[in-house]
Amino acid sequence: MSIVRPTVQDENSDTKQALAEKARVFADFHNADTQGRLRLNCIGTIEDLTIKNIALHNGQKLTFYSENLEVNGIVEYSQLEHVWVAVVNWDEIREIEEIPECEPGRWLHDIISSIPDTTEGSAHCASFENVDANRSPRT
């Protein structure tokens, strides 16, 4: 299920586009469709879009990141899968050194790492890598 739907652009769309082009949005680089486009439906992506107040639209240029990698891409809506995707050139992925301050889940990591470990061998972190954003919570 895609949370963000196609929108009609208003008179401020040029300003919004200019701001959005500078934005970095989280994307799971392992969540590509059969055409090699990044699906923009994972939890971290939806969080970033919401926090940064970005409404996706066809032709939108954004920078996508995951862990210490980033790549530029162009947004389009997949009619086949009914989700937003990003066309990226996989040969242009680049390494980055800094962790962005507003990286999704970073606040959770900081909170969890501040909790003292009171049990041996306990794991404080849960992985969301296998979360299926298309799956209904009832299944």
N, CA, C and O atoms as CSV, one atom per row, in Angstrom:
chain,resi,resn,atom,element,x,y,z
A,1,MET,N,N,0.850,-1.159,0.000
A,1,MET,CA,C,0.000,0.000,0.000
A,1,MET,C,C,0.897,1.223,0.000
A,1,MET,O,O,1.864,1.289,0.758
A,2,SER,N,N,0.583,2.177,-0.836
A,2,SER,CA,C,1.330,3.419,-0.893
A,2,SER,C,C,0.551,4.495,-0.165
A,2,SER,O,O,-0.627,4.711,-0.448
A,3,ILE,N,N,1.202,5.176,0.774
A,3,ILE,CA,C,0.548,6.199,1.567
A,3,ILE,C,C,0.424,7.502,0.766
A,3,ILE,O,O,-0.583,8.204,0.863
A,4,VAL,N,N,1.452,7.814,-0.019
A,4,VAL,CA,C,1.479,9.069,-0.742
A,4,VAL,C,C,0.841,8.859,-2.112
A,4,VAL,O,O,1.240,7.953,-2.844
A,5,ARG,N,N,-0.127,9.668,-2.463
A,5,ARG,CA,C,-0.858,9.555,-3.724
A,5,ARG,C,C,-0.473,10.696,-4.663
A,5,ARG,O,O,0.015,11.731,-4.209
A,6,PRO,N,N,-0.690,10.514,-5.983
A,6,PRO,CA,C,-0.426,11.616,-6.907
A,6,PRO,C,C,-1.235,12.843,-6.498
A,6,PRO,O,O,-2.392,12.731,-6.093
A,7,THR,N,N,-0.616,14.008,-6.611
A,7,THR,CA,C,-1.301,15.232,-6.229
A,7,THR,C,C,-1.287,16.220,-7.386
A,7,THR,O,O,-0.424,16.160,-8.263
A,8,VAL,N,N,-2.244,17.121,-7.376
A,8,VAL,CA,C,-2.268,18.207,-8.338
A,8,VAL,C,C,-1.378,19.306,-7.796
A,8,VAL,O,O,-1.498,19.683,-6.630
A,9,GLN,N,N,-0.478,19.831,-8.635
A,9,GLN,CA,C,0.440,20.857,-8.168
A,9,GLN,C,C,-0.265,22.203,-8.084
A,9,GLN,O,O,-1.105,22.525,-8.924
A,10,ASP,N,N,0.081,22.994,-7.060
A,10,ASP,CA,C,-0.501,24.315,-6.897
A,10,ASP,C,C,0.464,25.384,-7.402
A,10,ASP,O,O,1.506,25.065,-7.974
A,11,GLU,N,N,0.112,26.661,-7.187
A,11,GLU,CA,C,0.934,27.758,-7.704
A,11,GLU,C,C,2.307,27.828,-7.054
A,11,GLU,O,O,3.207,28.453,-7.614
A,12,ASN,N,N,2.502,27.211,-5.895
A,12,ASN,CA,C,3.802,27.214,-5.222
A,12,ASN,C,C,4.638,25.988,-5.578
A,12,ASN,O,O,5.631,25.706,-4.907
A,13,SER,N,N,4.253,25.258,-6.618
A,13,SER,CA,C,4.928,23.999,-6.936
A,13,SER,C,C,6.391,24.199,-7.320
A,13,SER,O,O,7.214,23.330,-7.034
A,14,ASP,N,N,6.743,25.323,-7.964
A,14,ASP,CA,C,8.138,25.569,-8.320
A,14,ASP,C,C,9.001,25.714,-7.070
A,14,ASP,O,O,10.105,25.172,-7.010
A,15,THR,N,N,8.509,26.429,-6.092
A,15,THR,CA,C,9.229,26.596,-4.834
A,15,THR,C,C,9.357,25.271,-4.108
A,15,THR,O,O,10.432,24.932,-3.612
A,16,LYS,N,N,8.269,24.520,-4.042
A,16,LYS,CA,C,8.290,23.218,-3.371
A,16,LYS,C,C,9.260,22.270,-4.076
A,16,LYS,O,O,9.978,21.520,-3.414
A,17,GLN,N,N,9.289,22.293,-5.422
A,17,GLN,CA,C,10.188,21.420,-6.184
A,17,GLN,C,C,11.639,21.778,-5.896
A,17,GLN,O,O,12.467,20.885,-5.715
A,18,ALA,N,N,11.962,23.063,-5.850
A,18,ALA,CA,C,13.328,23.494,-5.583
A,18,ALA,C,C,13.794,23.011,-4.210
A,18,ALA,O,O,14.930,22.561,-4.061
A,19,LEU,N,N,12.918,23.105,-3.209
A,19,LEU,CA,C,13.261,22.624,-1.871
A,19,LEU,C,C,13.398,21.110,-1.844
A,19,LEU,O,O,14.306,20.579,-1.204
A,20,ALA,N,N,12.504,20.414,-2.532
A,20,ALA,CA,C,12.517,18.955,-2.527
A,20,ALA,C,C,13.764,18.409,-3.212
A,20,ALA,O,O,14.288,17.374,-2.801
A,21,GLU,N,N,14.250,19.096,-4.261
A,21,GLU,CA,C,15.438,18.614,-4.961
A,21,GLU,C,C,16.659,18.596,-4.059
A,21,GLU,O,O,17.591,17.825,-4.290
A,22,LYS,N,N,16.662,19.438,-3.031
A,22,LYS,CA,C,17.772,19.468,-2.086
A,22,LYS,C,C,17.595,18.426,-0.989
A,22,LYS,O,O,18.524,18.154,-0.229
A,23,ALA,N,N,16.417,17.851,-0.910
A,23,ALA,CA,C,16.098,16.910,0.166
A,23,ALA,C,C,16.700,15.539,-0.114
A,23,ALA,O,O,16.839,15.106,-1.257
A,24,ARG,N,N,17.047,14.884,0.977
A,24,ARG,CA,C,17.500,13.493,0.916
A,24,ARG,C,C,16.416,12.659,1.558
A,24,ARG,O,O,15.934,12.973,2.646
A,25,VAL,N,N,16.037,11.591,0.875
A,25,VAL,CA,C,14.951,10.737,1.342
A,25,VAL,C,C,15.482,9.314,1.481
A,25,VAL,O,O,16.163,8.799,0.595
A,26,PHE,N,N,15.157,8.694,2.611
A,26,PHE,CA,C,15.566,7.313,2.828
A,26,PHE,C,C,14.870,6.391,1.833
A,26,PHE,O,O,13.695,6.582,1.522
A,27,ALA,N,N,15.592,5.399,1.339
A,27,ALA,CA,C,15.016,4.350,0.496
A,27,ALA,C,C,15.767,3.060,0.767
A,27,ALA,O,O,16.979,3.073,0.977
A,28,ASP,N,N,15.054,1.958,0.762
A,28,ASP,CA,C,15.668,0.647,0.939
A,28,ASP,C,C,16.207,0.203,-0.410
A,28,ASP,O,O,15.435,-0.123,-1.312
A,29,PHE,N,N,17.533,0.188,-0.555
A,29,PHE,CA,C,18.154,-0.153,-1.838
A,29,PHE,C,C,17.945,-1.617,-2.220
A,29,PHE,O,O,18.255,-2.009,-3.345
A,30,HIS,N,N,17.427,-2.425,-1.307
A,30,HIS,CA,C,17.112,-3.827,-1.606
A,30,HIS,C,C,15.662,-3.987,-2.048
A,30,HIS,O,O,15.228,-5.101,-2.341
A,31,ASN,N,N,14.914,-2.903,-2.099
A,31,ASN,CA,C,13.492,-2.947,-2.438
A,31,ASN,C,C,13.271,-2.360,-3.833
A,31,ASN,O,O,12.640,-1.314,-3.986
A,32,ALA,N,N,13.797,-3.046,-4.844
A,32,ALA,CA,C,13.661,-2.594,-6.228
A,32,ALA,C,C,12.651,-3.475,-6.964
A,32,ALA,O,O,12.487,-4.655,-6.652
A,33,ASP,N,N,11.979,-2.872,-7.949
A,33,ASP,CA,C,11.038,-3.647,-8.755
A,33,ASP,C,C,11.786,-4.361,-9.878
A,33,ASP,O,O,13.011,-4.273,-9.956
A,34,THR,N,N,11.073,-5.060,-10.739
A,34,THR,CA,C,11.708,-5.845,-11.807
A,34,THR,C,C,12.416,-4.967,-12.836
A,34,THR,O,O,13.248,-5.460,-13.598
A,35,GLN,N,N,12.096,-3.676,-12.868
A,35,GLN,CA,C,12.745,-2.745,-13.790
A,35,GLN,C,C,13.941,-2.046,-13.145
A,35,GLN,O,O,14.575,-1.195,-13.770
A,36,GLY,N,N,14.250,-2.402,-11.895
A,36,GLY,CA,C,15.386,-1.823,-11.200
A,36,GLY,C,C,15.097,-0.482,-10.554
A,36,GLY,O,O,16.025,0.209,-10.133
A,37,ARG,N,N,13.842,-0.101,-10.468
A,37,ARG,CA,C,13.457,1.158,-9.825
A,37,ARG,C,C,13.279,0.923,-8.326
A,37,ARG,O,O,12.775,-0.121,-7.912
A,38,LEU,N,N,13.693,1.894,-7.519
A,38,LEU,CA,C,13.514,1.789,-6.066
A,38,LEU,C,C,12.050,1.999,-5.722
A,38,LEU,O,O,11.453,2.996,-6.131
A,39,ARG,N,N,11.466,1.071,-4.976
A,39,ARG,CA,C,10.106,1.285,-4.472
A,39,ARG,C,C,10.194,2.242,-3.289
A,39,ARG,O,O,11.065,2.106,-2.430
A,40,LEU,N,N,9.288,3.205,-3.254
A,40,LEU,CA,C,9.320,4.226,-2.205
A,40,LEU,C,C,8.191,4.000,-1.211
A,40,LEU,O,O,7.463,4.929,-0.862
A,41,ASN,N,N,8.050,2.759,-0.758
A,41,ASN,CA,C,6.937,2.416,0.123
A,41,ASN,C,C,7.364,1.828,1.465
A,41,ASN,O,O,6.527,1.289,2.188
A,42,CYS,N,N,8.635,1.919,1.809
A,42,CYS,CA,C,9.053,1.360,3.096
A,42,CYS,C,C,8.833,2.376,4.213
A,42,CYS,O,O,8.633,3.563,3.957
A,43,ILE,N,N,8.870,1.907,5.422
A,43,ILE,CA,C,8.573,2.730,6.592
A,43,ILE,C,C,9.499,3.943,6.676
A,43,ILE,O,O,9.034,5.059,6.909
A,44,GLY,N,N,10.790,3.737,6.489
A,44,GLY,CA,C,11.746,4.845,6.572
A,44,GLY,C,C,11.491,5.914,5.525
A,44,GLY,O,O,11.650,7.104,5.799
A,45,THR,N,N,11.097,5.499,4.324
A,45,THR,CA,C,10.796,6.449,3.257
A,45,THR,C,C,9.568,7.270,3.616
A,45,THR,O,O,9.566,8.493,3.478
A,46,ILE,N,N,8.527,6.593,4.076
A,46,ILE,CA,C,7.284,7.279,4.441
A,46,ILE,C,C,7.538,8.259,5.589
A,46,ILE,O,O,6.990,9.362,5.592
A,47,GLU,N,N,8.372,7.861,6.573
A,47,GLU,CA,C,8.729,8.761,7.675
A,47,GLU,C,C,9.429,10.009,7.148
A,47,GLU,O,O,9.069,11.129,7.507
A,48,ASP,N,N,10.438,9.808,6.288
A,48,ASP,CA,C,11.194,10.933,5.751
A,48,ASP,C,C,10.295,11.884,4.959
A,48,ASP,O,O,10.387,13.102,5.115
A,49,LEU,N,N,9.435,11.333,4.116
A,49,LEU,CA,C,8.542,12.164,3.306
A,49,LEU,C,C,7.614,12.978,4.196
A,49,LEU,O,O,7.338,14.146,3.921
A,50,THR,N,N,7.136,12.349,5.266
A,50,THR,CA,C,6.228,13.032,6.185
A,50,THR,C,C,6.953,14.130,6.956
A,50,THR,O,O,6.473,15.261,7.027
A,51,ILE,N,N,8.097,13.802,7.530
A,51,ILE,CA,C,8.875,14.759,8.314
A,51,ILE,C,C,9.288,15.960,7.465
A,51,ILE,O,O,9.249,17.098,7.932
A,52,LYS,N,N,9.681,15.702,6.222
A,52,LYS,CA,C,10.169,16.764,5.346
A,52,LYS,C,C,9.060,17.398,4.511
A,52,LYS,O,O,9.312,18.280,3.690
A,53,ASN,N,N,7.830,16.936,4.733
A,53,ASN,CA,C,6.658,17.490,4.055
A,53,ASN,C,C,6.813,17.472,2.533
A,53,ASN,O,O,6.590,18.480,1.863
A,54,ILE,N,N,7.199,16.313,2.001
A,54,ILE,CA,C,7.394,16.155,0.562
A,54,ILE,C,C,6.249,15.331,-0.007
A,54,ILE,O,O,5.996,14.212,0.440
A,55,ALA,N,N,5.565,15.886,-0.988
A,55,ALA,CA,C,4.526,15.159,-1.732
A,55,ALA,C,C,5.150,14.722,-3.053
A,55,ALA,O,O,5.618,15.555,-3.829
A,56,LEU,N,N,5.156,13.426,-3.304
A,56,LEU,CA,C,5.784,12.904,-4.517
A,56,LEU,C,C,4.962,13.233,-5.752
A,56,LEU,O,O,3.734,13.300,-5.706
A,57,HIS,N,N,5.677,13.438,-6.871
A,57,HIS,CA,C,5.018,13.614,-8.165
A,57,HIS,C,C,5.959,13.168,-9.277
A,57,HIS,O,O,7.178,13.153,-9.106
A,58,ASN,N,N,5.385,12.811,-10.403
A,58,ASN,CA,C,6.167,12.339,-11.546
A,58,ASN,C,C,7.192,13.378,-11.973
A,58,ASN,O,O,6.889,14.567,-12.069
A,59,GLY,N,N,8.415,12.910,-12.229
A,59,GLY,CA,C,9.484,13.774,-12.694
A,59,GLY,C,C,10.266,14.473,-11.596
A,59,GLY,O,O,11.234,15.179,-11.879
A,60,GLN,N,N,9.863,14.287,-10.353
A,60,GLN,CA,C,10.519,14.930,-9.218
A,60,GLN,C,C,11.917,14.352,-9.031
A,60,GLN,O,O,12.105,13.136,-9.062
A,61,LYS,N,N,12.900,15.239,-8.835
A,61,LYS,CA,C,14.281,14.812,-8.617
A,61,LYS,C,C,14.584,14.851,-7.130
A,61,LYS,O,O,14.402,15.879,-6.478
A,62,LEU,N,N,15.049,13.726,-6.595
A,62,LEU,CA,C,15.407,13.622,-5.183
A,62,LEU,C,C,16.695,12.826,-5.054
A,62,LEU,O,O,17.095,12.116,-5.976
A,63,THR,N,N,17.336,12.950,-3.905
A,63,THR,CA,C,18.483,12.120,-3.573
A,63,THR,C,C,18.006,11.091,-2.564
A,63,THR,O,O,17.366,11.439,-1.571
A,64,PHE,N,N,18.316,9.826,-2.814
A,64,PHE,CA,C,17.894,8.736,-1.941
A,64,PHE,C,C,19.118,8.171,-1.231
A,64,PHE,O,O,20.190,8.039,-1.821
A,65,TYR,N,N,18.938,7.838,0.054
A,65,TYR,CA,C,20.060,7.305,0.819
A,65,TYR,C,C,19.631,6.078,1.609
A,65,TYR,O,O,18.456,5.881,1.918
A,66,SER,N,N,20.631,5.264,1.922
A,66,SER,CA,C,20.458,4.096,2.778
A,66,SER,C,C,21.811,3.820,3.418
A,66,SER,O,O,22.807,3.596,2.730
A,67,GLU,N,N,21.827,3.841,4.736
A,67,GLU,CA,C,23.065,3.659,5.502
A,67,GLU,C,C,24.109,4.654,5.014
A,67,GLU,O,O,23.904,5.860,5.152
A,68,ASN,N,N,25.226,4.191,4.446
A,68,ASN,CA,C,26.282,5.108,4.021
A,68,ASN,C,C,26.338,5.277,2.505
A,68,ASN,O,O,27.387,5.616,1.957
A,69,LEU,N,N,25.203,5.039,1.821
A,69,LEU,CA,C,25.142,5.177,0.363
A,69,LEU,C,C,24.061,6.172,-0.028
A,69,LEU,O,O,23.083,6.352,0.697
A,70,GLU,N,N,24.240,6.820,-1.180
A,70,GLU,CA,C,23.200,7.687,-1.720
A,70,GLU,C,C,23.270,7.683,-3.245
A,70,GLU,O,O,24.299,7.367,-3.842
A,71,VAL,N,N,22.133,8.047,-3.856
A,71,VAL,CA,C,22.046,8.104,-5.320
A,71,VAL,C,C,20.934,9.087,-5.689
A,71,VAL,O,O,19.935,9.199,-4.978
A,72,ASN,N,N,21.111,9.785,-6.787
A,72,ASN,CA,C,20.066,10.679,-7.282
A,72,ASN,C,C,19.076,9.860,-8.098
A,72,ASN,O,O,19.439,8.864,-8.724
A,73,GLY,N,N,17.820,10.294,-8.080
A,73,GLY,CA,C,16.801,9.573,-8.835
A,73,GLY,C,C,15.659,10.479,-9.246
A,73,GLY,O,O,15.541,11.614,-8.786
A,74,ILE,N,N,14.823,9.950,-10.120
A,74,ILE,CA,C,13.649,10.661,-10.605
A,74,ILE,C,C,12.419,9.835,-10.241
A,74,ILE,O,O,12.340,8.644,-10.544
A,75,VAL,N,N,11.470,10.485,-9.591
A,75,VAL,CA,C,10.272,9.823,-9.085
A,75,VAL,C,C,9.262,9.599,-10.209
A,75,VAL,O,O,9.082,10.452,-11.078
A,76,GLU,N,N,8.612,8.447,-10.175
A,76,GLU,CA,C,7.479,8.185,-11.060
A,76,GLU,C,C,6.517,7.236,-10.352
A,76,GLU,O,O,6.891,6.529,-9.416
A,77,TYR,N,N,5.286,7.239,-10.813
A,77,TYR,CA,C,4.276,6.382,-10.198
A,77,TYR,C,C,4.137,5.110,-11.021
A,77,TYR,O,O,3.917,5.171,-12.231
A,78,SER,N,N,4.266,3.960,-10.372
A,78,SER,CA,C,4.125,2.672,-11.040
A,78,SER,C,C,2.647,2.295,-11.095
A,78,SER,O,O,2.047,1.948,-10.078
A,79,GLN,N,N,2.075,2.367,-12.274
A,79,GLN,CA,C,0.665,1.984,-12.448
A,79,GLN,C,C,0.486,0.488,-12.198
A,79,GLN,O,O,-0.556,0.060,-11.703
A,80,LEU,N,N,1.501,-0.305,-12.540
A,80,LEU,CA,C,1.425,-1.757,-12.369
A,80,LEU,C,C,1.334,-2.152,-10.896
A,80,LEU,O,O,0.508,-2.984,-10.522
A,81,GLU,N,N,2.187,-1.552,-10.060
A,81,GLU,CA,C,2.231,-1.908,-8.634
A,81,GLU,C,C,1.478,-0.925,-7.744
A,81,GLU,O,O,1.281,-1.193,-6.559
A,82,HIS,N,N,1.059,0.198,-8.293
A,82,HIS,CA,C,0.349,1.240,-7.527
A,82,HIS,C,C,1.179,1.756,-6.361
A,82,HIS,O,O,0.679,1.918,-5.248
A,83,VAL,N,N,2.444,2.008,-6.631
A,83,VAL,CA,C,3.360,2.596,-5.648
A,83,VAL,C,C,4.264,3.603,-6.354
A,83,VAL,O,O,4.470,3.532,-7.566
A,84,TRP,N,N,4.795,4.534,-5.580
A,84,TRP,CA,C,5.793,5.453,-6.105
A,84,TRP,C,C,7.122,4.717,-6.186
A,84,TRP,O,O,7.446,3.906,-5.318
A,85,VAL,N,N,7.887,5.004,-7.230
A,85,VAL,CA,C,9.204,4.405,-7.438
A,85,VAL,C,C,10.171,5.509,-7.855
A,85,VAL,O,O,9.754,6.615,-8.199
A,86,ALA,N,N,11.450,5.201,-7.821
A,86,ALA,CA,C,12.466,6.154,-8.276
A,86,ALA,C,C,13.363,5.466,-9.294
A,86,ALA,O,O,13.892,4.383,-9.046
A,87,VAL,N,N,13.522,6.105,-10.428
A,87,VAL,CA,C,14.452,5.628,-11.452
A,87,VAL,C,C,15.834,6.114,-11.037
A,87,VAL,O,O,16.066,7.314,-10.890
A,88,VAL,N,N,16.750,5.166,-10.848
A,88,VAL,CA,C,18.112,5.511,-10.433
A,88,VAL,C,C,19.106,4.818,-11.355
A,88,VAL,O,O,18.796,3.799,-11.971
A,89,ASN,N,N,20.293,5.383,-11.438
A,89,ASN,CA,C,21.388,4.739,-12.155
A,89,ASN,C,C,22.235,4.041,-11.104
A,89,ASN,O,O,22.949,4.691,-10.341
A,90,TRP,N,N,22.155,2.731,-11.065
A,90,TRP,CA,C,22.831,1.960,-10.026
A,90,TRP,C,C,24.349,2.134,-10.074
A,90,TRP,O,O,25.026,1.904,-9.072
A,91,ASP,N,N,24.891,2.537,-11.227
A,91,ASP,CA,C,26.336,2.763,-11.342
A,91,ASP,C,C,26.757,4.085,-10.704
A,91,ASP,O,O,27.951,4.336,-10.541
A,92,GLU,N,N,25.786,4.937,-10.339
A,92,GLU,CA,C,26.109,6.241,-9.764
A,92,GLU,C,C,25.909,6.299,-8.247
A,92,GLU,O,O,25.917,7.382,-7.663
A,93,ILE,N,N,25.731,5.151,-7.617
A,93,ILE,CA,C,25.632,5.132,-6.147
A,93,ILE,C,C,26.980,5.549,-5.576
A,93,ILE,O,O,28.030,5.086,-6.020
A,94,ARG,N,N,26.931,6.424,-4.591
A,94,ARG,CA,C,28.164,6.917,-3.992
A,94,ARG,C,C,28.130,6.714,-2.474
A,94,ARG,O,O,27.067,6.685,-1.855
A,95,GLU,N,N,29.327,6.574,-1.896
A,95,GLU,CA,C,29.435,6.441,-0.445
A,95,GLU,C,C,29.407,7.820,0.195
A,95,GLU,O,O,29.933,8.789,-0.353
A,96,ILE,N,N,28.787,7.888,1.358
A,96,ILE,CA,C,28.776,9.124,2.138
A,96,ILE,C,C,29.401,8.819,3.485
A,96,ILE,O,O,29.372,7.677,3.946
A,97,GLU,N,N,29.963,9.830,4.113
A,97,GLU,CA,C,30.667,9.608,5.374
A,97,GLU,C,C,29.826,9.922,6.590
A,97,GLU,O,O,29.919,9.214,7.592
A,98,GLU,N,N,29.005,10.962,6.539
A,98,GLU,CA,C,28.228,11.377,7.702
A,98,GLU,C,C,26.870,10.700,7.732
A,98,GLU,O,O,26.288,10.401,6.690
A,99,ILE,N,N,26.373,10.462,8.937
A,99,ILE,CA,C,24.994,10.021,9.109
A,99,ILE,C,C,24.156,11.273,9.231
A,99,ILE,O,O,24.413,12.092,10.113
A,100,PRO,N,N,23.153,11.455,8.368
A,100,PRO,CA,C,22.325,12.659,8.466
A,100,PRO,C,C,21.632,12.744,9.824
A,100,PRO,O,O,21.251,11.722,10.395
A,101,GLU,N,N,21.469,13.959,10.338
A,101,GLU,CA,C,20.845,14.160,11.641
A,101,GLU,C,C,19.421,13.636,11.702
A,101,GLU,O,O,18.982,13.160,12.749
A,102,CYS,N,N,18.689,13.716,10.587
A,102,CYS,CA,C,17.277,13.342,10.604
A,102,CYS,C,C,17.042,11.967,9.983
A,102,CYS,O,O,15.946,11.686,9.499
A,103,GLU,N,N,18.063,11.110,9.992
A,103,GLU,CA,C,17.901,9.783,9.422
A,103,GLU,C,C,16.794,9.026,10.154
A,103,GLU,O,O,16.776,8.999,11.384
A,104,PRO,N,N,15.855,8.402,9.398
A,104,PRO,CA,C,14.770,7.667,10.053
A,104,PRO,C,C,15.321,6.604,11.000
A,104,PRO,O,O,16.265,5.890,10.663
A,105,GLY,N,N,14.738,6.511,12.158
A,105,GLY,CA,C,15.129,5.499,13.124
A,105,GLY,C,C,16.317,5.895,13.982
A,105,GLY,O,O,16.627,5.211,14.958
A,106,ARG,N,N,16.994,6.997,13.633
A,106,ARG,CA,C,18.177,7.407,14.391
A,106,ARG,C,C,17.814,7.731,15.836
A,106,ARG,O,O,18.542,7.361,16.757
A,107,TRP,N,N,16.693,8.420,16.038
A,107,TRP,CA,C,16.263,8.759,17.398
A,107,TRP,C,C,16.022,7.500,18.206
A,107,TRP,O,O,16.323,7.463,19.399
A,108,LEU,N,N,15.479,6.456,17.566
A,108,LEU,CA,C,15.230,5.191,18.255
A,108,LEU,C,C,16.555,4.539,18.640
A,108,LEU,O,O,16.694,4.018,19.747
A,109,HIS,N,N,17.523,4.566,17.733
A,109,HIS,CA,C,18.842,4.008,18.013
A,109,HIS,C,C,19.475,4.713,19.206
A,109,HIS,O,O,20.039,4.061,20.085
A,110,ASP,N,N,19.385,6.055,19.243
A,110,ASP,CA,C,19.973,6.818,20.338
A,110,ASP,C,C,19.322,6.472,21.677
A,110,ASP,O,O,20.013,6.338,22.687
A,111,ILE,N,N,18.006,6.328,21.686
A,111,ILE,CA,C,17.292,5.985,22.919
A,111,ILE,C,C,17.681,4.584,23.379
A,111,ILE,O,O,18.003,4.376,24.548
A,112,ILE,N,N,17.652,3.632,22.460
A,112,ILE,CA,C,17.952,2.241,22.806
A,112,ILE,C,C,19.387,2.106,23.299
A,112,ILE,O,O,19.645,1.380,24.260
A,113,SER,N,N,20.326,2.797,22.651
A,113,SER,CA,C,21.722,2.664,23.061
A,113,SER,C,C,21.980,3.293,24.436
A,113,SER,O,O,22.995,2.998,25.067
A,114,SER,N,N,21.076,4.153,24.900
A,114,SER,CA,C,21.253,4.761,26.219
A,114,SER,C,C,20.681,3.891,27.343
A,114,SER,O,O,20.889,4.196,28.518
A,115,ILE,N,N,19.967,2.816,27.005
A,115,ILE,CA,C,19.388,1.926,28.008
A,115,ILE,C,C,20.463,0.952,28.485
A,115,ILE,O,O,21.085,0.273,27.668
A,116,PRO,N,N,20.687,0.878,29.794
A,116,PRO,CA,C,21.713,-0.045,30.291
A,116,PRO,C,C,21.321,-1.499,30.036
A,116,PRO,O,O,20.157,-1.877,30.169
A,117,ASP,N,N,22.308,-2.299,29.669
A,117,ASP,CA,C,22.078,-3.718,29.410
A,117,ASP,C,C,22.080,-4.454,30.743
A,117,ASP,O,O,23.105,-4.509,31.421
A,118,THR,N,N,20.931,-5.022,31.122
A,118,THR,CA,C,20.823,-5.708,32.409
A,118,THR,C,C,20.791,-7.224,32.266
A,118,THR,O,O,20.786,-7.950,33.261
A,119,THR,N,N,20.770,-7.694,31.026
A,119,THR,CA,C,20.776,-9.140,30.815
A,119,THR,C,C,21.897,-9.513,29.867
A,119,THR,O,O,22.263,-8.748,28.975
A,120,GLU,N,N,22.438,-10.711,30.078
A,120,GLU,CA,C,23.512,-11.159,29.208
A,120,GLU,C,C,22.950,-11.559,27.852
A,120,GLU,O,O,21.920,-12.228,27.764
A,121,GLY,N,N,23.644,-11.138,26.796
A,121,GLY,CA,C,23.283,-11.551,25.448
A,121,GLY,C,C,21.982,-10.966,24.924
A,121,GLY,O,O,21.443,-11.453,23.930
A,122,SER,N,N,21.470,-9.934,25.575
A,122,SER,CA,C,20.210,-9.373,25.091
A,122,SER,C,C,20.463,-8.474,23.890
A,122,SER,O,O,21.496,-7.810,23.797
A,123,ALA,N,N,19.523,-8.466,22.994
A,123,ALA,CA,C,19.615,-7.600,21.825
A,123,ALA,C,C,18.598,-6.481,21.986
A,123,ALA,O,O,17.417,-6.747,22.208
A,124,HIS,N,N,19.034,-5.247,21.878
A,124,HIS,CA,C,18.148,-4.107,22.055
A,124,HIS,C,C,17.537,-3.628,20.749
A,124,HIS,O,O,16.524,-2.927,20.761
A,125,CYS,N,N,18.129,-3.991,19.639
A,125,CYS,CA,C,17.671,-3.443,18.364
A,125,CYS,C,C,16.896,-4.475,17.560
A,125,CYS,O,O,17.255,-5.650,17.500
A,126,ALA,N,N,15.844,-4.007,16.958
A,126,ALA,CA,C,15.067,-4.853,16.053
A,126,ALA,C,C,15.321,-4.382,14.637
A,126,ALA,O,O,15.490,-3.188,14.391
A,127,SER,N,N,15.348,-5.312,13.717
A,127,SER,CA,C,15.566,-4.961,12.324
A,127,SER,C,C,14.242,-4.848,11.599
A,127,SER,O,O,13.369,-5.701,11.752
A,128,PHE,N,N,14.090,-3.791,10.807
A,128,PHE,CA,C,12.895,-3.606,10.000
A,128,PHE,C,C,13.180,-3.901,8.541
A,128,PHE,O,O,12.375,-3.554,7.676
A,129,GLU,N,N,14.314,-4.539,8.245
A,129,GLU,CA,C,14.676,-4.792,6.857
A,129,GLU,C,C,13.660,-5.658,6.134
A,129,GLU,O,O,13.463,-5.494,4.930
A,130,ASN,N,N,13.023,-6.561,6.826
A,130,ASN,CA,C,12.095,-7.483,6.180
A,130,ASN,C,C,10.639,-7.073,6.326
A,130,ASN,O,O,9.745,-7.873,6.050
A,131,VAL,N,N,10.385,-5.846,6.755
A,131,VAL,CA,C,9.015,-5.366,6.886
A,131,VAL,C,C,8.438,-5.165,5.498
A,131,VAL,O,O,9.047,-4.506,4.657
A,132,ASP,N,N,7.287,-5.719,5.262
A,132,ASP,CA,C,6.604,-5.565,3.975
A,132,ASP,C,C,5.564,-4.470,4.118
A,132,ASP,O,O,4.529,-4.668,4.754
A,133,ALA,N,N,5.840,-3.306,3.521
A,133,ALA,CA,C,4.927,-2.168,3.641
A,133,ALA,C,C,3.610,-2.420,2.919
A,133,ALA,O,O,2.633,-1.703,3.138
A,134,ASN,N,N,3.577,-3.437,2.057
A,134,ASN,CA,C,2.340,-3.750,1.327
A,134,ASN,C,C,1.443,-4.720,2.081
A,134,ASN,O,O,0.285,-4.919,1.713
A,135,ARG,N,N,1.986,-5.329,3.146
A,135,ARG,CA,C,1.234,-6.330,3.892
A,135,ARG,C,C,0.268,-5.680,4.859
A,135,ARG,O,O,0.606,-4.703,5.529
A,136,SER,N,N,-0.899,-6.208,4.928
A,136,SER,CA,C,-1.898,-5.708,5.876
A,136,SER,C,C,-1.483,-6.097,7.277
A,136,SER,O,O,-0.954,-7.191,7.474
A,137,PRO,N,N,-1.709,-5.227,8.269
A,137,PRO,CA,C,-1.334,-5.559,9.638
A,137,PRO,C,C,-2.068,-6.785,10.163
A,137,PRO,O,O,-1.640,-7.381,11.151
A,138,ARG,N,N,-3.148,-7.165,9.528
A,138,ARG,CA,C,-3.936,-8.323,10.000
A,138,ARG,C,C,-3.362,-9.648,9.537
A,138,ARG,O,O,-3.771,-10.700,10.027
A,139,THR,N,N,-2.411,-9.618,8.593
A,139,THR,CA,C,-1.899,-10.897,8.076
A,139,THR,C,C,-0.666,-11.330,8.800
A,139,THR,O,O,-0.107,-12.383,8.492
